[in-house]
Amino acid sequence: MLAFVALVSALVRGVWSNGVFSSVNTGFAGVCKVAATVPGVQDIETANGMAFVSVASSRGPGAADGIYALPLAGGTLRKLTGAPRDFHPRGLGLYHSPDGTGLFLMAVNRRGTGKFSIDSFEVTDPAGTPALVAQGTIAGGMLINPQDVAVASPVSFYVANGTAGKNPLLHIPQTYGIIPGGNVLYFNGTVFKEVADGLYGTRSLILTGGGTHLVVGGVLSRSLTTFTREIFSGDLTEDGNLLLGTGPEKLSLDGQGQLLVAGHANLMDWRAFAADPAKRTTSQIFRVSLLNGVPQQVAQVYANNGSEMAGASVGVSVGRRLLIGSSLDGKLLDCTQ
């Protein structure tokens, strides 16, 4: 009897985590155009009048993978020089030097061998003709399935591990959200340590409240989990959880200090699109208000049935503009709200 109850509970959990019966109310109070055609957009950061775009398809590595720059005042998307040869970025993290003169990027790199690292770069001439200057590469056995990075200082950062276990028997139940499998790592400049675990499908994270809080997106918890951050040690204390009704993939902050969240309502449809580009899936972008760095209320700002953009992975708001990318759809949208 107990085994039957456990089986039913696991089934219910899996159906809910994957949004099997979820639907999307489509709509957008604006217009969009295709700004660029690329293999896939993993993440976007904006600074100095530039959008820095992490380009790589989730379907596999390619020669076009890298970090690109798009001038927000007008211009074309251009691949930046200075990245290593075997470079296939996922999430990006951005850091300004304390005096405001230096701009640095960190990227999760999934190498062609399947090994992971966190690669860091200085961005030269960031407002003109930017280029990358490699600063270092950090690897380690705790980087099981890293998805995103949030930079806390020139030498310290947080990493979202989508799954953290090495046991292959747990891979399927973790992948479908039946049991937790994600964690958050902190690199203090010397070593990694785990600062949060027991998470479901950890895909994204971002520092808020001037660095006092870390918000973590769980694509399989369909929520945002907020942690208070101990500045000196990097340790985290969980504050709360905000349900979204969709599985968040990437997070960004807009000019008003609010969160932009790209999400997947139905993960089964999203996986089908990953396997077959003809099976297009929905896209959603949400705006989440923050109070002292903690998420409060959710409002949908963009939703499409997949005809314009399928499987959006990131949205970034700059004034009245909304840049949207998908790691599975081969384009970058530039929308005006």
Buried (B, 14 or more C-beta within 10 A) or exposed (E): EEEEEEEEEBEEBBBBBBBEEBEBEBEBEEEBEEBBEBBBBBBBBBBBEBBBBBBBBBEEBBEEBBBBBBBBEEEEBBBBEBBBEBBBBBBBBBBBEEEEEBBBBBBBBBBEEEEBBBBBBBBBEBEEEBBBEEBEEBBBEBBBBBBBBBBBEBBBBBBBBBBBBEEEEBBEBBBBBBBBBBBBBBBBEEEBEEBBBEBBBBBBBBBBBEBBBBBBBBBBBBBBBBBBBEEEEBBBEEBEEBEBBBBBBBBBBBEEEBBBBBBBBBBBBBBBBBEEEEBBBBBBBBBBBBEEBBBEEBEBBBBBEBEBBBBBBBBBBBEEBBBBBBBBBBBBBBBEB
